[in-house]
Amino acid sequence: MNAVIEFFQAHWDELCAAFTALISFCTIVVKLTPSQKDDAVLAKVIKVLDYLSIVNPKGTRVVKDADAGKKK
């Protein structure tokens, strides 16, 4: 397990670049094809990535306060 963690730590930049390139390539291929099914799948993948991203420009992810719903 330590070897896996060390691998990710050592190659984090390359892994992020490869993942970004893969998503970009898939986006281009999906836009070139006439099918709507692959558009829907890519939209779901991008929606998940938007939710998991640290930088969320759309503001769709809101951190909720645990005490916000309680009445005093």
HTML snippet that shows the backbone in 3Dmol.js (N, CA, C, O; Angstrom):
<script src="https://3Dmol.org/build/3Dmol-min.js"></script>
<div id="view" style="width:600px;height:400px;position:relative"></div>
<script>
const pdb = `
ATOM      1  N   MET A   1       0.829  -1.193   0.000  1.00  0.00           N
ATOM      2  CA  MET A   1       0.000   0.000   0.000  1.00  0.00           C
ATOM      3  C   MET A   1       0.867   1.248   0.000  1.00  0.00           C
ATOM      4  O   MET A   1       0.535   2.240  -0.649  1.00  0.00           O
ATOM      5  N   ASN A   2       1.974   1.201   0.724  1.00  0.00           N
ATOM      6  CA  ASN A   2       2.863   2.357   0.749  1.00  0.00           C
ATOM      7  C   ASN A   2       3.451   2.648  -0.614  1.00  0.00           C
ATOM      8  O   ASN A   2       3.694   3.804  -0.960  1.00  0.00           O
ATOM      9  N   ALA A   3       3.680   1.600  -1.389  1.00  0.00           N
ATOM     10  CA  ALA A   3       4.233   1.790  -2.729  1.00  0.00           C
ATOM     11  C   ALA A   3       3.256   2.543  -3.625  1.00  0.00           C
ATOM     12  O   ALA A   3       3.663   3.372  -4.438  1.00  0.00           O
ATOM     13  N   VAL A   4       1.974   2.254  -3.474  1.00  0.00           N
ATOM     14  CA  VAL A   4       0.954   2.939  -4.273  1.00  0.00           C
ATOM     15  C   VAL A   4       0.890   4.412  -3.895  1.00  0.00           C
ATOM     16  O   VAL A   4       0.837   5.282  -4.764  1.00  0.00           O
ATOM     17  N   ILE A   5       0.895   4.681  -2.615  1.00  0.00           N
ATOM     18  CA  ILE A   5       0.849   6.071  -2.145  1.00  0.00           C
ATOM     19  C   ILE A   5       2.089   6.830  -2.600  1.00  0.00           C
ATOM     20  O   ILE A   5       1.993   7.975  -3.042  1.00  0.00           O
ATOM     21  N   GLU A   6       3.240   6.203  -2.494  1.00  0.00           N
ATOM     22  CA  GLU A   6       4.474   6.844  -2.941  1.00  0.00           C
ATOM     23  C   GLU A   6       4.456   7.100  -4.441  1.00  0.00           C
ATOM     24  O   GLU A   6       4.951   8.129  -4.903  1.00  0.00           O
ATOM     25  N   PHE A   7       3.884   6.165  -5.208  1.00  0.00           N
ATOM     26  CA  PHE A   7       3.776   6.357  -6.654  1.00  0.00           C
ATOM     27  C   PHE A   7       2.917   7.581  -6.969  1.00  0.00           C
ATOM     28  O   PHE A   7       3.297   8.416  -7.790  1.00  0.00           O
ATOM     29  N   PHE A   8       1.755   7.683  -6.311  1.00  0.00           N
ATOM     30  CA  PHE A   8       0.882   8.832  -6.547  1.00  0.00           C
ATOM     31  C   PHE A   8       1.554  10.138  -6.132  1.00  0.00           C
ATOM     32  O   PHE A   8       1.410  11.149  -6.818  1.00  0.00           O
ATOM     33  N   GLN A   9       2.274  10.129  -5.037  1.00  0.00           N
ATOM     34  CA  GLN A   9       2.961  11.333  -4.596  1.00  0.00           C
ATOM     35  C   GLN A   9       4.073  11.726  -5.563  1.00  0.00           C
ATOM     36  O   GLN A   9       4.278  12.910  -5.830  1.00  0.00           O
ATOM     37  N   ALA A  10       4.782  10.744  -6.082  1.00  0.00           N
ATOM     38  CA  ALA A  10       5.906  11.027  -6.975  1.00  0.00           C
ATOM     39  C   ALA A  10       5.447  11.461  -8.363  1.00  0.00           C
ATOM     40  O   ALA A  10       6.133  12.241  -9.024  1.00  0.00           O
ATOM     41  N   HIS A  11       4.298  10.965  -8.810  1.00  0.00           N
ATOM     42  CA  HIS A  11       3.857  11.212 -10.179  1.00  0.00           C
ATOM     43  C   HIS A  11       2.528  11.965 -10.246  1.00  0.00           C
ATOM     44  O   HIS A  11       1.794  11.839 -11.226  1.00  0.00           O
ATOM     45  N   TRP A  12       2.221  12.739  -9.223  1.00  0.00           N
ATOM     46  CA  TRP A  12       0.937  13.434  -9.166  1.00  0.00           C
ATOM     47  C   TRP A  12       0.752  14.378 -10.349  1.00  0.00           C
ATOM     48  O   TRP A  12      -0.325  14.410 -10.945  1.00  0.00           O
ATOM     49  N   ASP A  13       1.774  15.142 -10.698  1.00  0.00           N
ATOM     50  CA  ASP A  13       1.668  16.090 -11.811  1.00  0.00           C
ATOM     51  C   ASP A  13       1.376  15.384 -13.126  1.00  0.00           C
ATOM     52  O   ASP A  13       0.525  15.821 -13.902  1.00  0.00           O
ATOM     53  N   GLU A  14       2.085  14.292 -13.370  1.00  0.00           N
ATOM     54  CA  GLU A  14       1.885  13.555 -14.616  1.00  0.00           C
ATOM     55  C   GLU A  14       0.497  12.917 -14.663  1.00  0.00           C
ATOM     56  O   GLU A  14      -0.139  12.903 -15.717  1.00  0.00           O
ATOM     57  N   LEU A  15       0.025  12.393 -13.539  1.00  0.00           N
ATOM     58  CA  LEU A  15      -1.294  11.778 -13.496  1.00  0.00           C
ATOM     59  C   LEU A  15      -2.398  12.809 -13.741  1.00  0.00           C
ATOM     60  O   LEU A  15      -3.356  12.530 -14.461  1.00  0.00           O
ATOM     61  N   CYS A  16      -2.269  13.972 -13.157  1.00  0.00           N
ATOM     62  CA  CYS A  16      -3.265  15.032 -13.378  1.00  0.00           C
ATOM     63  C   CYS A  16      -3.264  15.489 -14.832  1.00  0.00           C
ATOM     64  O   CYS A  16      -4.326  15.696 -15.421  1.00  0.00           O
ATOM     65  N   ALA A  17      -2.079  15.648 -15.411  1.00  0.00           N
ATOM     66  CA  ALA A  17      -1.981  16.054 -16.815  1.00  0.00           C
ATOM     67  C   ALA A  17      -2.578  14.994 -17.739  1.00  0.00           C
ATOM     68  O   ALA A  17      -3.276  15.331 -18.695  1.00  0.00           O
ATOM     69  N   ALA A  18      -2.312  13.732 -17.464  1.00  0.00           N
ATOM     70  CA  ALA A  18      -2.847  12.659 -18.288  1.00  0.00           C
ATOM     71  C   ALA A  18      -4.370  12.574 -18.172  1.00  0.00           C
ATOM     72  O   ALA A  18      -5.056  12.360 -19.171  1.00  0.00           O
ATOM     73  N   PHE A  19      -4.893  12.739 -16.977  1.00  0.00           N
ATOM     74  CA  PHE A  19      -6.337  12.695 -16.765  1.00  0.00           C
ATOM     75  C   PHE A  19      -7.018  13.865 -17.472  1.00  0.00           C
ATOM     76  O   PHE A  19      -8.072  13.694 -18.086  1.00  0.00           O
ATOM     77  N   THR A  20      -6.426  15.038 -17.387  1.00  0.00           N
ATOM     78  CA  THR A  20      -6.972  16.211 -18.067  1.00  0.00           C
ATOM     79  C   THR A  20      -6.947  16.025 -19.580  1.00  0.00           C
ATOM     80  O   THR A  20      -7.908  16.372 -20.267  1.00  0.00           O
ATOM     81  N   ALA A  21      -5.851  15.478 -20.097  1.00  0.00           N
ATOM     82  CA  ALA A  21      -5.756  15.222 -21.533  1.00  0.00           C
ATOM     83  C   ALA A  21      -6.799  14.200 -21.971  1.00  0.00           C
ATOM     84  O   ALA A  21      -7.384  14.336 -23.046  1.00  0.00           O
ATOM     85  N   LEU A  22      -7.036  13.187 -21.157  1.00  0.00           N
ATOM     86  CA  LEU A  22      -8.031  12.167 -21.478  1.00  0.00           C
ATOM     87  C   LEU A  22      -9.431  12.762 -21.547  1.00  0.00           C
ATOM     88  O   LEU A  22     -10.182  12.474 -22.479  1.00  0.00           O
ATOM     89  N   ILE A  23      -9.787  13.582 -20.576  1.00  0.00           N
ATOM     90  CA  ILE A  23     -11.106  14.224 -20.577  1.00  0.00           C
ATOM     91  C   ILE A  23     -11.238  15.159 -21.775  1.00  0.00           C
ATOM     92  O   ILE A  23     -12.296  15.212 -22.402  1.00  0.00           O
ATOM     93  N   SER A  24     -10.180  15.895 -22.097  1.00  0.00           N
ATOM     94  CA  SER A  24     -10.218  16.793 -23.255  1.00  0.00           C
ATOM     95  C   SER A  24     -10.397  16.007 -24.551  1.00  0.00           C
ATOM     96  O   SER A  24     -11.196  16.393 -25.405  1.00  0.00           O
ATOM     97  N   PHE A  25      -9.669  14.922 -24.701  1.00  0.00           N
ATOM     98  CA  PHE A  25      -9.786  14.083 -25.888  1.00  0.00           C
ATOM     99  C   PHE A  25     -11.191  13.511 -26.005  1.00  0.00           C
ATOM    100  O   PHE A  25     -11.780  13.518 -27.087  1.00  0.00           O
ATOM    101  N   CYS A  26     -11.729  13.016 -24.897  1.00  0.00           N
ATOM    102  CA  CYS A  26     -13.083  12.459 -24.914  1.00  0.00           C
ATOM    103  C   CYS A  26     -14.118  13.523 -25.280  1.00  0.00           C
ATOM    104  O   CYS A  26     -15.077  13.233 -25.995  1.00  0.00           O
ATOM    105  N   THR A  27     -13.931  14.735 -24.803  1.00  0.00           N
ATOM    106  CA  THR A  27     -14.845  15.827 -25.126  1.00  0.00           C
ATOM    107  C   THR A  27     -14.834  16.111 -26.624  1.00  0.00           C
ATOM    108  O   THR A  27     -15.888  16.300 -27.230  1.00  0.00           O
ATOM    109  N   ILE A  28     -13.648  16.141 -27.218  1.00  0.00           N
ATOM    110  CA  ILE A  28     -13.540  16.391 -28.656  1.00  0.00           C
ATOM    111  C   ILE A  28     -14.207  15.278 -29.454  1.00  0.00           C
ATOM    112  O   ILE A  28     -14.950  15.549 -30.398  1.00  0.00           O
ATOM    113  N   VAL A  29     -13.947  14.033 -29.081  1.00  0.00           N
ATOM    114  CA  VAL A  29     -14.536  12.898 -29.800  1.00  0.00           C
ATOM    115  C   VAL A  29     -16.057  12.911 -29.682  1.00  0.00           C
ATOM    116  O   VAL A  29     -16.764  12.662 -30.658  1.00  0.00           O
ATOM    117  N   VAL A  30     -16.553  13.201 -28.484  1.00  0.00           N
ATOM    118  CA  VAL A  30     -18.002  13.219 -28.260  1.00  0.00           C
ATOM    119  C   VAL A  30     -18.658  14.318 -29.096  1.00  0.00           C
ATOM    120  O   VAL A  30     -19.735  14.107 -29.653  1.00  0.00           O
ATOM    121  N   LYS A  31     -18.032  15.466 -29.188  1.00  0.00           N
ATOM    122  CA  LYS A  31     -18.607  16.564 -29.967  1.00  0.00           C
ATOM    123  C   LYS A  31     -18.584  16.281 -31.462  1.00  0.00           C
ATOM    124  O   LYS A  31     -19.395  16.838 -32.201  1.00  0.00           O
ATOM    125  N   LEU A  32     -17.677  15.433 -31.923  1.00  0.00           N
ATOM    126  CA  LEU A  32     -17.592  15.105 -33.343  1.00  0.00           C
ATOM    127  C   LEU A  32     -18.582  14.028 -33.771  1.00  0.00           C
ATOM    128  O   LEU A  32     -18.889  13.909 -34.958  1.00  0.00           O
ATOM    129  N   THR A  33     -19.079  13.252 -32.833  1.00  0.00           N
ATOM    130  CA  THR A  33     -20.006  12.176 -33.177  1.00  0.00           C
ATOM    131  C   THR A  33     -21.447  12.689 -33.121  1.00  0.00           C
ATOM    132  O   THR A  33     -21.769  13.551 -32.303  1.00  0.00           O
ATOM    133  N   PRO A  34     -22.313  12.160 -33.991  1.00  0.00           N
ATOM    134  CA  PRO A  34     -23.699  12.629 -34.018  1.00  0.00           C
ATOM    135  C   PRO A  34     -24.585  12.037 -32.913  1.00  0.00           C
ATOM    136  O   PRO A  34     -25.688  12.533 -32.686  1.00  0.00           O
ATOM    137  N   SER A  35     -24.133  11.010 -32.238  1.00  0.00           N
ATOM    138  CA  SER A  35     -24.940  10.332 -31.221  1.00  0.00           C
ATOM    139  C   SER A  35     -25.135  11.216 -29.993  1.00  0.00           C
ATOM    140  O   SER A  35     -24.238  11.962 -29.598  1.00  0.00           O
ATOM    141  N   GLN A  36     -26.312  11.120 -29.403  1.00  0.00           N
ATOM    142  CA  GLN A  36     -26.614  11.879 -28.189  1.00  0.00           C
ATOM    143  C   GLN A  36     -26.329  11.085 -26.923  1.00  0.00           C
ATOM    144  O   GLN A  36     -26.232  11.660 -25.838  1.00  0.00           O
ATOM    145  N   LYS A  37     -26.193   9.755 -27.053  1.00  0.00           N
ATOM    146  CA  LYS A  37     -25.921   8.918 -25.886  1.00  0.00           C
ATOM    147  C   LYS A  37     -24.560   9.235 -25.285  1.00  0.00           C
ATOM    148  O   LYS A  37     -24.425   9.331 -24.065  1.00  0.00           O
ATOM    149  N   ASP A  38     -23.550   9.399 -26.136  1.00  0.00           N
ATOM    150  CA  ASP A  38     -22.226   9.698 -25.600  1.00  0.00           C
ATOM    151  C   ASP A  38     -22.166  11.109 -25.010  1.00  0.00           C
ATOM    152  O   ASP A  38     -21.395  11.365 -24.085  1.00  0.00           O
ATOM    153  N   ASP A  39     -22.976  12.019 -25.546  1.00  0.00           N
ATOM    154  CA  ASP A  39     -23.055  13.361 -24.959  1.00  0.00           C
ATOM    155  C   ASP A  39     -23.595  13.289 -23.526  1.00  0.00           C
ATOM    156  O   ASP A  39     -23.112  13.984 -22.632  1.00  0.00           O
ATOM    157  N   ALA A  40     -24.595  12.445 -23.329  1.00  0.00           N
ATOM    158  CA  ALA A  40     -25.193  12.308 -22.000  1.00  0.00           C
ATOM    159  C   ALA A  40     -24.208  11.689 -21.009  1.00  0.00           C
ATOM    160  O   ALA A  40     -24.139  12.108 -19.853  1.00  0.00           O
ATOM    161  N   VAL A  41     -23.455  10.701 -21.457  1.00  0.00           N
ATOM    162  CA  VAL A  41     -22.467  10.068 -20.572  1.00  0.00           C
ATOM    163  C   VAL A  41     -21.379  11.058 -20.193  1.00  0.00           C
ATOM    164  O   VAL A  41     -20.999  11.151 -19.026  1.00  0.00           O
ATOM    165  N   LEU A  42     -20.877  11.797 -21.172  1.00  0.00           N
ATOM    166  CA  LEU A  42     -19.842  12.793 -20.880  1.00  0.00           C
ATOM    167  C   LEU A  42     -20.371  13.880 -19.956  1.00  0.00           C
ATOM    168  O   LEU A  42     -19.651  14.344 -19.072  1.00  0.00           O
ATOM    169  N   ALA A  43     -21.601  14.286 -20.146  1.00  0.00           N
ATOM    170  CA  ALA A  43     -22.196  15.298 -19.268  1.00  0.00           C
ATOM    171  C   ALA A  43     -22.246  14.811 -17.824  1.00  0.00           C
ATOM    172  O   ALA A  43     -21.996  15.585 -16.901  1.00  0.00           O
ATOM    173  N   LYS A  44     -22.568  13.532 -17.622  1.00  0.00           N
ATOM    174  CA  LYS A  44     -22.599  12.982 -16.264  1.00  0.00           C
ATOM    175  C   LYS A  44     -21.200  12.930 -15.658  1.00  0.00           C
ATOM    176  O   LYS A  44     -21.022  13.224 -14.476  1.00  0.00           O
ATOM    177  N   VAL A  45     -20.206  12.555 -16.467  1.00  0.00           N
ATOM    178  CA  VAL A  45     -18.825  12.504 -15.977  1.00  0.00           C
ATOM    179  C   VAL A  45     -18.354  13.903 -15.587  1.00  0.00           C
ATOM    180  O   VAL A  45     -17.732  14.083 -14.540  1.00  0.00           O
ATOM    181  N   ILE A  46     -18.648  14.877 -16.417  1.00  0.00           N
ATOM    182  CA  ILE A  46     -18.230  16.247 -16.121  1.00  0.00           C
ATOM    183  C   ILE A  46     -18.980  16.785 -14.905  1.00  0.00           C
ATOM    184  O   ILE A  46     -18.409  17.549 -14.126  1.00  0.00           O
ATOM    185  N   LYS A  47     -20.219  16.412 -14.730  1.00  0.00           N
ATOM    186  CA  LYS A  47     -20.978  16.841 -13.557  1.00  0.00           C
ATOM    187  C   LYS A  47     -20.344  16.303 -12.275  1.00  0.00           C
ATOM    188  O   LYS A  47     -20.232  17.022 -11.282  1.00  0.00           O
ATOM    189  N   VAL A  48     -19.937  15.051 -12.301  1.00  0.00           N
ATOM    190  CA  VAL A  48     -19.265  14.463 -11.135  1.00  0.00           C
ATOM    191  C   VAL A  48     -17.939  15.167 -10.878  1.00  0.00           C
ATOM    192  O   VAL A  48     -17.610  15.471  -9.731  1.00  0.00           O
ATOM    193  N   LEU A  49     -17.177  15.426 -11.935  1.00  0.00           N
ATOM    194  CA  LEU A  49     -15.890  16.113 -11.774  1.00  0.00           C
ATOM    195  C   LEU A  49     -16.082  17.532 -11.255  1.00  0.00           C
ATOM    196  O   LEU A  49     -15.284  18.007 -10.447  1.00  0.00           O
ATOM    197  N   ASP A  50     -17.135  18.216 -11.712  1.00  0.00           N
ATOM    198  CA  ASP A  50     -17.428  19.551 -11.191  1.00  0.00           C
ATOM    199  C   ASP A  50     -17.730  19.508  -9.700  1.00  0.00           C
ATOM    200  O   ASP A  50     -17.301  20.376  -8.940  1.00  0.00           O
ATOM    201  N   TYR A  51     -18.469  18.494  -9.298  1.00  0.00           N
ATOM    202  CA  TYR A  51     -18.816  18.377  -7.882  1.00  0.00           C
ATOM    203  C   TYR A  51     -17.582  18.097  -7.030  1.00  0.00           C
ATOM    204  O   TYR A  51     -17.466  18.605  -5.915  1.00  0.00           O
ATOM    205  N   LEU A  52     -16.661  17.290  -7.556  1.00  0.00           N
ATOM    206  CA  LEU A  52     -15.480  16.905  -6.788  1.00  0.00           C
ATOM    207  C   LEU A  52     -14.342  17.928  -6.862  1.00  0.00           C
ATOM    208  O   LEU A  52     -13.371  17.835  -6.112  1.00  0.00           O
ATOM    209  N   SER A  53     -14.464  18.891  -7.755  1.00  0.00           N
ATOM    210  CA  SER A  53     -13.351  19.829  -7.938  1.00  0.00           C
ATOM    211  C   SER A  53     -13.242  20.805  -6.768  1.00  0.00           C
ATOM    212  O   SER A  53     -14.227  21.133  -6.107  1.00  0.00           O
ATOM    213  N   ILE A  54     -12.042  21.245  -6.542  1.00  0.00           N
ATOM    214  CA  ILE A  54     -11.792  22.235  -5.492  1.00  0.00           C
ATOM    215  C   ILE A  54     -12.269  23.602  -5.953  1.00  0.00           C
ATOM    216  O   ILE A  54     -12.900  24.339  -5.195  1.00  0.00           O
ATOM    217  N   VAL A  55     -11.964  23.932  -7.194  1.00  0.00           N
ATOM    218  CA  VAL A  55     -12.398  25.187  -7.784  1.00  0.00           C
ATOM    219  C   VAL A  55     -13.732  24.921  -8.455  1.00  0.00           C
ATOM    220  O   VAL A  55     -13.801  24.186  -9.441  1.00  0.00           O
ATOM    221  N   ASN A  56     -14.780  25.507  -7.932  1.00  0.00           N
ATOM    222  CA  ASN A  56     -16.123  25.273  -8.447  1.00  0.00           C
ATOM    223  C   ASN A  56     -16.722  26.610  -8.868  1.00  0.00           C
ATOM    224  O   ASN A  56     -17.404  27.256  -8.072  1.00  0.00           O
ATOM    225  N   PRO A  57     -16.476  27.041 -10.121  1.00  0.00           N
ATOM    226  CA  PRO A  57     -16.918  28.367 -10.530  1.00  0.00           C
ATOM    227  C   PRO A  57     -18.434  28.537 -10.592  1.00  0.00           C
ATOM    228  O   PRO A  57     -18.929  29.661 -10.503  1.00  0.00           O
ATOM    229  N   LYS A  58     -19.166  27.458 -10.741  1.00  0.00           N
ATOM    230  CA  LYS A  58     -20.618  27.572 -10.840  1.00  0.00           C
ATOM    231  C   LYS A  58     -21.277  27.763  -9.474  1.00  0.00           C
ATOM    232  O   LYS A  58     -22.434  28.175  -9.392  1.00  0.00           O
ATOM    233  N   GLY A  59     -20.551  27.468  -8.420  1.00  0.00           N
ATOM    234  CA  GLY A  59     -21.098  27.612  -7.084  1.00  0.00           C
ATOM    235  C   GLY A  59     -22.180  26.602  -6.775  1.00  0.00           C
ATOM    236  O   GLY A  59     -23.059  26.869  -5.956  1.00  0.00           O
ATOM    237  N   THR A  60     -22.133  25.439  -7.420  1.00  0.00           N
ATOM    238  CA  THR A  60     -23.185  24.450  -7.225  1.00  0.00           C
ATOM    239  C   THR A  60     -23.007  23.646  -5.955  1.00  0.00           C
ATOM    240  O   THR A  60     -23.963  23.057  -5.451  1.00  0.00           O
ATOM    241  N   ARG A  61     -21.794  23.617  -5.436  1.00  0.00           N
ATOM    242  CA  ARG A  61     -21.560  22.851  -4.213  1.00  0.00           C
ATOM    243  C   ARG A  61     -21.495  23.828  -3.047  1.00  0.00           C
ATOM    244  O   ARG A  61     -20.658  24.729  -3.018  1.00  0.00           O
ATOM    245  N   VAL A  62     -22.366  23.638  -2.119  1.00  0.00           N
ATOM    246  CA  VAL A  62     -22.441  24.532  -0.967  1.00  0.00           C
ATOM    247  C   VAL A  62     -22.140  23.721   0.282  1.00  0.00           C
ATOM    248  O   VAL A  62     -22.713  22.651   0.492  1.00  0.00           O
ATOM    249  N   VAL A  63     -21.248  24.229   1.103  1.00  0.00           N
ATOM    250  CA  VAL A  63     -20.949  23.583   2.375  1.00  0.00           C
ATOM    251  C   VAL A  63     -22.032  24.008   3.360  1.00  0.00           C
ATOM    252  O   VAL A  63     -22.227  25.195   3.624  1.00  0.00           O
ATOM    253  N   LYS A  64     -22.725  23.021   3.889  1.00  0.00           N
ATOM    254  CA  LYS A  64     -23.824  23.317   4.794  1.00  0.00           C
ATOM    255  C   LYS A  64     -23.342  23.302   6.235  1.00  0.00           C
ATOM    256  O   LYS A  64     -22.564  22.437   6.638  1.00  0.00           O
ATOM    257  N   ASP A  65     -23.809  24.255   6.989  1.00  0.00           N
ATOM    258  CA  ASP A  65     -23.497  24.332   8.405  1.00  0.00           C
ATOM    259  C   ASP A  65     -24.396  23.358   9.159  1.00  0.00           C
ATOM    260  O   ASP A  65     -25.601  23.300   8.914  1.00  0.00           O
ATOM    261  N   ALA A  66     -23.814  22.604  10.065  1.00  0.00           N
ATOM    262  CA  ALA A  66     -24.586  21.602  10.804  1.00  0.00           C
ATOM    263  C   ALA A  66     -25.634  22.232  11.690  1.00  0.00           C
ATOM    264  O   ALA A  66     -26.669  21.615  11.944  1.00  0.00           O
ATOM    265  N   ASP A  67     -25.403  23.439  12.169  1.00  0.00           N
ATOM    266  CA  ASP A  67     -26.340  24.107  13.065  1.00  0.00           C
ATOM    267  C   ASP A  67     -27.353  24.984  12.327  1.00  0.00           C
ATOM    268  O   ASP A  67     -28.215  25.588  12.966  1.00  0.00           O
ATOM    269  N   ALA A  68     -27.271  25.066  11.018  1.00  0.00           N
ATOM    270  CA  ALA A  68     -28.123  25.967  10.250  1.00  0.00           C
ATOM    271  C   ALA A  68     -29.598  25.524  10.307  1.00  0.00           C
ATOM    272  O   ALA A  68     -30.493  26.369  10.305  1.00  0.00           O
ATOM    273  N   GLY A  69     -29.851  24.230  10.356  1.00  0.00           N
ATOM    274  CA  GLY A  69     -31.216  23.742  10.331  1.00  0.00           C
ATOM    275  C   GLY A  69     -31.896  23.710  11.688  1.00  0.00           C
ATOM    276  O   GLY A  69     -33.101  23.473  11.772  1.00  0.00           O
ATOM    277  N   LYS A  70     -31.144  23.945  12.744  1.00  0.00           N
ATOM    278  CA  LYS A  70     -31.709  23.865  14.091  1.00  0.00           C
ATOM    279  C   LYS A  70     -32.341  25.193  14.500  1.00  0.00           C
ATOM    280  O   LYS A  70     -31.806  26.264  14.213  1.00  0.00           O
ATOM    281  N   LYS A  71     -33.478  25.106  15.167  1.00  0.00           N
ATOM    282  CA  LYS A  71     -34.129  26.300  15.701  1.00  0.00           C
ATOM    283  C   LYS A  71     -33.666  26.511  17.131  1.00  0.00           C
ATOM    284  O   LYS A  71     -33.433  25.562  17.881  1.00  0.00           O
ATOM    285  N   LYS A  72     -33.541  27.765  17.481  1.00  0.00           N
ATOM    286  CA  LYS A  72     -33.115  28.094  18.854  1.00  0.00           C
ATOM    287  C   LYS A  72     -34.276  28.366  19.747  1.00  0.00           C
ATOM    288  O   LYS A  72     -34.091  28.656  20.929  1.00  0.00           O
TER     289      LYS A  72
END
`;
const viewer = $3Dmol.createViewer("view");
viewer.addModel(pdb, "pdb");
viewer.setStyle({}, {cartoon: {color: "spectrum"}});
viewer.zoomTo();
viewer.render();
</script>
